[in-house]
Amino acid sequence: MKNIISSSRRLIYILLLLVIAASITLSVFMERTAHNIRRNETPLLNSTIPQMRYLGDFESALLRYQLAMDKRFTDSITPGRFQFLESMGRGELDATLAQLHSSLGEGPELDALRDGYQRIVKLTPEFERNVGTDPAAARAVLIEMNDDVKQLRLRIDGLQQNVEDAIYDNGTMANRAIGWITGLVHVFDVLALVTCVFMLYHVRARVRVEDELSHQARHDPLTGLAHRRSFEARLASLPAVPHVVVLGTIDRFSRIIGGFGHAFGDRVMIGLAERIRSAAERSGGEVFRLDGANFAILFRMECSDLALAEALSTLRDEVRNPYDCEGHEIYTTLSLGAVSYPQHGANPDVLLRNADAALQAARKAGGDRLEVYSQQLNAEAGERLDLESLLRHAVEREELELHYQPQQALSDGSLIGFEALVRWRRQGKLISPADFIPLAEESGLIVGIGNWVLEEACRQISVWQAETGQRVVVAVNISPRQFAAPGFLAHLEDLLATTHIDPSCLELEITESVMVEDAESAIALLHRLRSLGLKLAIDDFGTGYSSLAYLSRFPIHKLKIDQSFVRNMHSVKEQSAIVQATISLGHSLGLTVIAEGVETETQRAMLSNWRCDEIQGYYYSRPLPAASALNFLEGSLQLQAA
């Protein structure tokens, strides 16, 4: 229906444009035609038509002159009367010739008339001499005069015919122009009529879809659920009875879009929205889609009601059920934050702010859970804002420092390098990376912090090499946001140029999530980094969502097994299998494999038996400040020398 309306609308626009064009063309053509008619009529009225009258007057005067001659020949008039008539006729002929001069101008036509007239006038004296004395001679003169009159009249007739032809041609042209105007008027009328018909059709179609448009104005077009504005209007009209406002988000929905695309994500969203709606409405809830993977549910009950807990538990179970879409089995979970009305807020803004604080707490706790609002959540949110404000100035206040955790080769127990780990010392106390690193990632501050870490690591490599005379490899974590920043490559090139360190002494640890947005660009950038001589490693391998097809294209030299798999591999068979498989995979791809989080001899022995190449963790050494790391390095060098 929308396509039909859109097509008809375009057609109406085209027809209206044609009507406008036809109107302008008609107006221009009528104006030009009127101008041409006026231009042609002016000489016609001022010269051509008067010329017809003047020619007629000249011919009449000529005939009267001839008649006077005939009457004198037949003695019908006296000589005195003849002289009077002849003088008067000559005056009339002179007057009409003067009038013809104004219309004909000096030209052959006027000369011919004047010559013929003068020949006739010249014969008059000879006629008068012979008319009383020699009738035969007078008759001969009269005959010659009549012939001249006849020739002159023929010429007058020709000029009159030319005038008539000019008048006729002008009339024909005017008729033709009027015919064109009439045709254009008909075309204009037809276009106007067709346009009116289509406009009537469009109005009728518009009336048919008004209800649909009204529905769409209040509902999300993808899922058919009421949208945010409808939800806010609903909150504003709540009666003074207890309600529960629940905000929910589908956890990690972005990875579905990253793995299968937006179109696939839309189809999954439609199915999940229907599940959420059905489950919520069975308990009397009203469901709204706010944006993206975020929903809102309104229940007419209190937070303490067992019915609410049961309804939300059913809702989360419904979302947890595998969703089959186009042959893919999709697993999702739902994080929920709930507030009570009017206990936790009497207006929509306060309710939404508090519900969002509860939802963020549920997501921060790992998702797939319900959090009920408490004032402590707002206090924590305020603390996070304060912490973010302080973190923005940490670099300029020189509050950041690097600690270096040694990495060991399992083959001979030697030190192979360090991993640089950023620490934040605020007023003499170290703030846990678990508190500020996620905040830096979320706020975008991680890019500036990451650049500082790279600069400090390169500087430290240069210092250690100068003090020990040995190459020292330092691994630096690169966040996905830092990796995707526009100036990342240029910044690295400048660092290598200014510090003059061996590029192979700098190892960049990236996570698999750098591929989520644009895998091809990420791979191209990795190749450029590798071409600089830098070492590349995949950090936290096994926790991302990339495919092995992409991994095989990464120009890396090392895989780092995440500590979550190492921690319980001695007691959890599945994690033990994952670690062994990762080691085998890395070796089959020609990569070095390092395990992090190694804390016990048992873990080290298991990894050694599985032929893991390197380890990192408390078993070998905790992260050390730069001075302590130098002592560790020098001690390792002495052991190797011994």
Residue, then its C-alpha position, 0 to 999 in steps of 0.5 A: m500500500k505504501n509503495i502504491i501511495s508513493s508511486s501515485r504521489r510521484l505521478i501527481y508531482i509529475l502531473l503537477l509539474l506538467v500542468i505548471a509547464a503547460s501553463i507557463t508554455l501556454s502563457v508564453f505562447m499566448e503572449r508571443t502570439a499576441h505580440n506577433i499579431r499586434r506587430n503584424e496588425t500595426p502596419l496592417l492598420n496604419s499602412t496596408i488597409p489605408q492603402m486599399r482605401y487610397l488605391g480605391d480613391f485614386e481609381s475613383a478619381l481616375l474614373r471621374y477624370q476619364l468620365a469628364m474626358d468622355k463627356r467633353f468629347t460627346d459635348s455633354i458638358t461645356p468647355g468651362r464645366f470640363q475645365f472645372l471637372e478636369s482641374m478638380g479631378r487632377g487635384e483629387l489624383d494629386a491628393t490620392l497620390a500623396q496619400l499613397h506615398s505615405s503607405l507605399g513610400e518611394g518605390p516602383e509601385l508609386d512610380a508606376l502610378r505616377d508615370g501612368y497618371q502623368r501620361i494621362v495628364k499630358l494627353t489632356p491639352e492635345f485632347e482640348r485642342n482637337v476636341g472642337t476642331d478635329p474630332a478624329a484626332a481628339r478621338a485618337v487621343l481619347i482612345e490612347m488615354n482610355d488605354d492608359v487608364k485601363q493599364l493604370r487600373l490593372r496596376i491598381d487592381g494588382l496593388q489592391q490584390n497584394v493588399e488583400d493577400a497581405i490581409y488574408d495572410n495576416g488573418t491566416m497566421a492569426n487563425r493558425a496561432i489561435g488554433w495552436i492556443t486552442g490546442l494548448v488549452h485543450v492539453f492543459d485541460v486534459l492535464a489538469l483533469v488527469t491531475c485532479v483524478f490522480m489527486l482524488y485517488h491519492v486522497r482516497a488512498r491517504v484516507r485508507v491508510e490514515d489509521e495505519l499511519s496513526h498506528q505507526a506514529r505510536h508504535d515501533p515499525l520493526t516489532g509493532l510494539a508501542h515506542r518510547r514516546s508512547f511509553e513516556a506518555r503512558l507514564a505521564s498518565l499513570p493513576a495514583v496506584p502502585h505500578v512497576v516500571v521494568l527496563g530490560t535489554i537483550d544482553r550482547f545483542s550487538r554480537i548477533i549483528g556483528g556476526f550475522g548483520h543488521a537484517f538478521g538481527d532485525r529478524v531475531m529482534i522481531g521474534l524476541a519481541e513477540r516472546i517478550r510481549s506474550a510472556a509479559e501480557r500473560s501477567g498483565g504487563e504492557v510492553f514497549r520497545l525503546d530503542g535497539a535491544n531495549f524494552a520497557i514493561l509496565f505492571r500494575m502491581e508492587c515490586s514486593d508482589l510474588a506475581l511480579a517475581e514470577a512474571l519476570s522469571t518467566l520472561r527471562d526463561e522465555v528469552r533464554n530459550p534457544y531461538d532458531c533463525e534461518g538455521h542458526e540457533i541463537y542464545t540470548t539473555l535478558s537484563l532487567g531493572a525495576v522501579s516502583y511507582p510512585q515510591h521511586g519516582a512520581n514523574p517519568d524522568v525520575l522513574l526512567r532515570n532510576a530504572d536505568a540505574a537498576l538496569q545498568a547495575a544488572r548489566k554490570a553484574g554480568g547480565d541475565r539478572l534482575e536488579v530492583y532500584s535502591q538509592q545506593l545505585n544512584a550513589e554508585a552512578g554518581e561515584r562513577l561519574d566522579l571517577e570518570s571526571l578524575l580519570r580525565h585528568a589522570v594523565e596530565r597529573e601524572e597519576l598513571e604508572l606502568h607495572y611490568q609482569p615478567q613472562q617465562a619460557l617453559s623450555d628453559g625457565s628464562l625471562i622472555g619479556f614483560e607485559a606492561l600493565v597500567r596502574w592509577r595511583r590516586q592520592g597515594k592509593l592504587i585504584s583497581p584496574a577493574d574499576f577504571i579500565p571498563l570506565a575508560e573503555e566506556s567513556g573513550l578515555i582508553v584511547g588517550i590512556g592507551n597512547w600514554v601506555l605505548e609512549e611510556a613502554c617505548r621509553q622504558i624499553s629504550v632505558w632498559q636497553a641502555e642500562t643492560g645492553q640487552r634487548v627487552v621485549v615489552a607487550v602492551n595491551i591495545s583496546p579495540r577503541q584505540f586500535a580503531a582510532p584514526g591516528f593509531l598507526a601514525h602515532l606508532e610510527d612516530l614513537l618508533a622514529t623518536t625512541h629509536i627502539d627495535p620494533s621487534c621489542l614491542e609486542l602489541e596484544i589485541t583482542e579478537s573483538v577488533m574484527v567485529e566492526d570491520a574485519e577487512s580493515a582490521i586485517a589490513l592494519l595488522h599487516r601494516l603493523r607487522s610490516l613495521g617489525l612489531k610483534l602481534a599477539i591475540d590476547d584473551f584467546g577463546t573469549g571473543y567471537s571471531s571465526l577461525a577463518y579470520l584468525s588464519r588471516f591474522p599476521i600474528h605470532k602469538l596466542k595468549i590463553d585467557q586466565s579464565f581457562v587456566r584457573n580451573m583447568h586442573s579441576v574442570k575437564e572442559q577447560s582443560a580440553i580448551v587449553q590443550a586445543t588452543i595450544s594445538l591450534g596455535h602450534s598448527l598455525g605456527l604460533t607461539v602460545i602463552a598462558e596467563g594467570v598461572e599461579t601454581e606449580t600444578q598449572r605450570a606442570m600441566l602446561s609444560n606437559w601440553r607443550c605450552d611455550e610460555i607462561q605469565g602469572y603470580y607463580y613466576s612473578r607479580p606485576l612489578p614497578a619499573a625499578s623492581a622490574l629492572n632488578f628482575l631483569e638484571g637477576s635473570l640476565q645473571l642467571q643466564a650468564a651463569 
